[in-house]
Amino acid sequence: MFCYQCEQHKAGYCDSDKGICGKDETTAALQDLLLYSSRGIASYLVAAREVGVKNRKAERFVIEALFTTVTNVNFDANDVHRQINESIEVREALKAEYVAAGGTKTFSGPATWSPAGDVASLVSQNQFVGISDRTGEKGQDFVGLQELLTYGLKGTAAYAEHAAILGYEDDQIYADLVDGVEFLNNNDATVEELTGWSLKCGDVNLRVMALLDQAHTDTYGKQVPTAVPITAVEGKAILVSGHDMKDLQLLLEQTEGKGVNIYTHGEMITAHAYPELKKYDHLIGNYGGAWQRQAIEFAQFPGAILMTTNCIQEPKVSYVERIFTTGLVAWPNVTHIGDDKDFTPVIESALASEGFTATEEEKTIMIGFGHDAVLGVADTVVGAIKSGDLRHFFLVGGCDGAKAGRNYYTEMAEQIPDDCVILTLACGKYRFNKLEFGDIGGIPRLLDMGQCNDAYSAIKVASTLAEVFECGVNDLPLSMILSWYEQKAVAILLTLLNLGIKDIRLGPSLPAFVTEPVLN
């Protein structure tokens, strides 16, 4: 298998029987074919739109297929195989609707593709759609731009799926995402067209992040600054990792009064800032750090573990029987909680586990500085800038990872001058969010803005400050130092580029799919 969609491998790509993420060759091939088949669905969706047919089930399937293939989501080859077979059913049903509405276009390629009957034969079909084969035909620059768009669409689809789970959907967003997937069928596209579509993906992602921000705010209230305990409390425990607030809400409801404390992990820490989630007394605190430490932290956690989305790693023997998946995330032989969201197995596992045997002396960290909280004290911020007390903003955040060199972000945060404020978000904040930074005239020097999708908050704050100071965002005293790991970060990067943001520092290494000619 050849894969370079994430940053984790020291060479920038994997070219072996098993990826550093844990994905094997079979699963990788099936994921490529799932995307290929979804491009066929996209062809029919675009054509069906022209004759007045809209099929939400098919649109959602394409979005879920994109999210399924994001790094560290679904490692279960059997499940991906099931989705491939389902894709053909979805496509043929859509085709029938299209023809019944008077559609007459004929298609080729992914719109007519038939999967082989067994997995081994199916894997061999991937030789026509994999990165290596396409590179041999079209060259590194062309395929790299194709993959840039593909990864941007994957990240955007992930955010769209989070919003949809909360009941927030947008016809134009779905149409634009489908159009982007369908565009990938154009093997004669120019570099300019591919670049243009990548920037358009950035625009779509901005609208998706705004929709998800609305979904979170309408459902759970505006984020409020909150001190979150990061120490253990005696009692039975469940750890919730991933990104999905709805799953956490349902688990909180099902565990109420059962003597089980709920801890967040990774980017789920933002849940403590939402009033409609923090109202649960048994949402007790945050445990651990970023996703890449789960092999250590999950092994030490004395309770059940629920993975709601990416980023799952191969479970260790020490906790494989007490980790559970739900939604699109899956790992072979790990118990999966289905669409009914009955978390009884998770709760029973927690009750059967030892739990924390003692309460530690409480320590807390501050979160909850989304755009509503920051702009709520905009006058204070503007006054501090005008007086010279606040000299500069540094946005330091993004996806964390295990690759060497990421201590750069810790060291940089420590060296930022005392008259500067650090904005942070996503799991990259765990590189320094337990350090003490103090404040500037009552403004905390470290402002945790939330999950990776809360890059929308940073954009909104920057845009508002630019309006106040009657300048462009690039003219603000603001530096962006971003870490990337997977496809959500790619989508956010495309959003920033589409907005015309300049002088972005991206690391710890550049994406392998962006070649030197494209970069220049």
N, C-alpha and C positions, 0 to 999 in steps of 0.2 A: 504494500500500500504506500501511496505517496500523499502526504497531507501537510499543508502549511497554513491552516486556517487559524491556528492559535500561536502564541508567542513562546510556549513553554520549553520546547526543545532547544538545546544550546546552539544547534546549527540553524535554527529558524524553521526547520521542516523535519518531518519524519519520513523515512524511506526504509521501512522494515516490516516484519510480520505483525508488529504490535506497536501502536503509538504510545508515546510517553504518558498520554492521558489514560491509557488502559484500553483503548478501542482496538479490537482485533481486525484482521484483514477482511473477514467476512462481514462484520458489522459496517466497516467503512464502505465496502462495495455496495452493500444494500442501501446505505444512506445516500450514496451517489445516485443510485437508481430510483430511490424515492423522490429525490429532487427532480430527476429527469422526467419521471412520470407526472409529477406535479406541473412541469412546464407544459405537458400536453393538456392538462386540465385548464391551465391558464389560456392556452390557445382557444379553447372552446368558450371560456368565459368572456374573452374579449369579443369574439364573434357573436356570441349570444346576446351581448349587450346591444349590439347593432340592430338586432331584430326584436328588442324589447324584453328579452328574457334575463331575469336576475335569479341566481341560485346561491343563496347564502350558505347552504351546506357545503357547496363546492368551494366557495371563497374561504370559508373557515378551514376546510381541509388543507388548502394550499398554505395557509398561515401556520397551521399546526405542523405541517410537514417541514416547513422552514425552521420552526422552533425546535422540532425534534432533532434536527441535525446540528444544532448549536453545540459547541464543545461542552462536554460533561453533562449532557442531558440524558440521552437514551443509549445504553450500551447493550440492550437486549436484542440480539439478531432475530430471534423468533418474533418479537413484537414489531420490529421494523419490516420483517417479511409480511406480517399480517397487514400492515399499513400499505405496503405495495399492492397487495391484492385488493385492498379496499379502494385504492386510488383508481384502479381500472373500473370498479363498480361505479364510483362517483363520476368518472369521465364518461362512461357509456350512458348513464342516466342523463347527464347533462347534454350529451350528443343527441339523445332522443328528444329532449325538450327543444333543442336548437332546430332540429329538422322539422319537428311538428309546428314550429313557429315560422317556417318558411325559409330557414337557413339553407344555403346551397353551396357554401364554400367546402372545398376538400382540403385535407391536411396530410402532412407527412411527418416523419420524425417522431417526437415523443407523443404526439396526438394519436398515433396509430400503433405505438409500441405495445408488444405483448410480452409479459414476463414469462420466463421458463417455469416449468412446473415444480422443479426441486431447487433447493438452495444452491447446490454446487453449480448447476447449469446457470442459475440466475447470476451468481457471482461472476461467471465467465462473460456474461453480457456487459459487465461494467467496463470491459476493455475499450469500448467505444465511447464512453462518456467520462472516464476518469481524467484527472489533471494531466498525467504523464502523456496519455495518448493525444489529448487535445493540444498539448504543448508541442508535440512532434509535428502536428499538422499546421498549427496557427502561430507558433512562436511564443516565447515567454512574455513579451510585452502585452500581446493581445489577451492571452489567457489570464495573466495577472490582473488586468483591468476587469475581465469577466468575473474573476473571483472577488475582486474588491467590491463590485456591485452585488454579487451573490451574498457576501458576508454582511454587507450593509442591509440587504433585504432580510437576512436571517435575524439580525439584531432588532430591526424595526418590527418584524413580525412577532418577536418575543414580547415586546412592549404592547403591541396590539392585542396579543393573547391575554396578557395580564388585565388590560382594560376590559376586554370582552367578558372575562370571568366575573367581573363586577357589574356587567350589564351595559357597558359603554362601547358602542360601535359607531362607525361612521362610514357611510356608503362611499364617499369620495376617497377616503383612506384605503379602503379595501380595493377599490378600482385601481388606484395608483400602484398599490403593491402587486396586484395581479398583472398590471401592465408591465411592471418592472421584471417580473418573472417571465412573462411572455417575450420580452425583449431579448432575454438570454438565448432564445432560439435563433437569433439573427447572427449567423456565423460570418456574415459579410459586413458587419458593423464597422465603422471607422473608430479610430482612437478618440476622435472628438465626440462621437456619439456615445461611446462607452463612458467617457469622462463626464459628459453632460448628464447621462442617466445616473451616474454615481452621485453627482451633486443634487439631482432631483430627489434621489433617495434620502439625502440629508434633509431636504425640505419636508418630505413625508414624515421622516422620523421626528422632526420638531413638532409637527402637528399631532403625531401619536403620543409623544411625551406630554404634550399639553392635555390631550384627552385623558391619559392615565393620571396626570396630576389632578384633573377635575374628578375622575372616578374615586381616587383616594380621598380627596377633600370632601366631596359630597357624601361619601359613605362613612368616613371615619372622623371627619372634622379636620380643621386646619392644624398642621403641626405646631406644637408649642414647645418652647425650651424646657427640657426635662433632664433631671439628674437620674441616670440609670445605674442601679447597683450592678457591679461586676463581680460580686462575691456570692458564695453559696449560702443557701438557707436550708436548715435541716428539713428533710422530708423527701418523699417520692418525687420523681422529676421526669419531665419530657423536654427534649431539646429540639427546637424547630429551626431548620436551616433552609436556605434558598431565598426566594423573593416574594412569595405569594401571600398577601395579607388575608385573602378570603379563607384560605386553608387554616391560617392561624386563628381567625375569628371562629370558625366552626369548631376547631379543637378546643378553644377556650370555652365555648358554650357547652360542649360535651363533657368537659372535665370539671365544670363548676360544681363545687360541693363534694368532690370525690377524693379530696386530700392529695391532689397531685399539683405540684408547682410547674409552671411553664417557663422555660428559659428560651431566649432567642440566641441565634448564632449567626455570625457573618452579617450580611446586609439586612437581615430581619430585625436588627437592633432598632431600626427606624420605627418599628411598630409602637415602641414605648412613647413616641411623641404624638401619636394620634389619640385624641380624647376618647373615642368610642372603643379603643382597644385597651388603653391604659386604665380604664375604669375597672377592669377585672383585677381583683386583688391577687389572684394567683398567677398573673403575669409578673413574675417575681424579679426578673433581671436578665442580664446578658452573660453568656458563658463563652469564653474562648475568643478567637479572633477571626481572621479571614479563612476562606474556604480551603486553602492549600495545607492548613495545619490539622485538617480533620482526622487524619490517620492517628495523630497523637491525642488530640482533644476528645474525639469520640470514644477512643479506647479508655480514656480516663473518666468520662462522664458516666455516673452510676445509675443511668436510667435509659428510657427509650429515646430513639432519635427519629425524627420525621424530616425527610427531604421533600420540599415542595416544588422545587425547580432545579435548574443547575445551581450549584456545581457539585456533583457527586463524584467521588473517587472510589476506586475499588475497595470495598469494605474489608477490614481485617477480620481474621477469625475471632478475635476477642469481642467483636460487637456485631458481627454479621446477623446474628439471630435477634438482635434488638434494634436494627435499623429498618425503616419502612420508607417506601416511596409512594408518591401520589401524583396525579396529573400526568404530564408528559414524561417525567423523569422515570427511568427504569434501569435496573441492573439484574442480570440473570440470577435466579434463585433467591432474590430478595423479595419479601412480601410486599405486594402492591395494594394500596387502598384505591378502590375503584371510584367511579363517578358518583356513587351514592354517598361518598365521603363519610362512611361509618368508621370512625377511628377507634372502635372498640379494641381491635388487636393491639394498637399502640398503647392504649390506656392499660390494658391487662398486662402488657410487657413492663410498663412502668411500675405497676403495683407489685409485680413479681420481682423486680430488681431491688437492689439494696437501697438506693437513694442516697442522698447526702446524710451523713451521720452526725454532723455538727454544723452550727451556724458560724460563719466566719465574721470577723470584724468588717463592717460595711465600708466599701469603697465605691465611689461613683464616678461616672464621666458624663459630660453634658452633650446632649443631642437636641435636635428639633429646630434647627435654624433654617427652615425652608424660606421661600421667598416672602410668605406672609409675615413671618416673624421678623425677618431682616428689614423688609420695607416698612414694617410697623414702627420702626425706630429710625426711619430714613433721615429725619431731621437731625438726629444725634450724629448719625454717620456722616452726613454732609457737613455738619458743623465741625466735626473732628478733622475732616479732610481740609476744609477751608482754613482752620486754625493752624494746620501743620502738625497736629498731634497724631493724625493717622496719615502716614506718608504713602503707603502702597498696599495693594491686595495681591496675595499669591494664591491662586487656585491650584492646590496640590492634591491630586486624587486620581481615581480611576480603578481599573481592575488590578488586584494584587496577584502575585504568582510566586512560584518557588525558585525561579531562575536566579542565579547569582547576579548581584549588582543592584538589587532592589533596596538594599540598605541606603542607597543614594537618597531615597525620598525621606528616610528618617533623618539622615545627616543634614539634608537641606532644610527640613522643618526646624531642626534645632538651631541652625545658623541664621534663620531669618531674623532681621533686627526687631527690637522691641517695639518700634513705632509702626509695625506692619501687622496686618491681619491675615490669617490663613483661612481660606475657604476650603472645605474638603467634602468629599462624597464618595460613595461606593466603598468597596472593601479595601481600597488602597489606604484609607484613613487609619487602618489598624497598624500601619507602620509607625504611627506617632500619636494616636488619639488618647493614649494613657499617660502622656507627658503633661506637665504643667506649663502653661503658657501665659497665665495672668490675663490682664485686661488693659484696655486703653480708655480711660474715662468711663468705665462701666461697660464698655463693649468688649466681650470676650475676644481674645486674640485668636482663638480657634473656634470656628463656626462650622459645625457638622450639618450639612444641608440635606443629608439623607442617602437614599439608594442611588445606584448608577443612573436610573431614569430621572432622578432629581437634578441632573445636569440642566434640566429645564429651569429649575429655580435659579441656578447660577446665571443662566442666560437672561432670565427675566430681571434679576437684580442688576446685572451689568447694563442691560438696555435702559433700565430706569435711571441709573446713575448717569448714563450718557445723555439722556434727555435733560436731566437736571443741570448738567454742566455744559449743555449745548455743544456736544462733541460726538465723535464716533466712538464705538467701543474700543477700537484700536488705539484711541488717544487717551483712554483712561489709565490711571496708575495701577495697571492690572497685568500680571504675568500668569500664564497658564503652563503648568508643569504636569503633564498627564502620563499615567502608566496605562498600558493596554495589555490585555490578555486574550480576549475572545471577541465574538462578533457584535455584541452589544456596544463594546468600545469602538468598533469600526463604525457603527451607525452614528454614534455621537460625534466621532471625528468628522464624518461626512457632513453632519449638521453644522459643525463649527466652520468647516471650509465653505459650505454653501452660504453661510452668513457673512463670509468675508473676513473672518477672524484670522489674524496673522501672528507670526512669531510664536507658534505653539511648540513647546518642547515635548516630544513624544519619546517614550522609552519603556523599558531599558534598552530595547533594540528595535530597529525598524522592521515592519512586516516584510517577510520574505517574498510575498506576492507582489509587492510594489518594486518594480525593477528600476534601475538607475535612469534609463531614458524617460520613464513615466514620471519619476520623482522630479526630474528637472523640467 
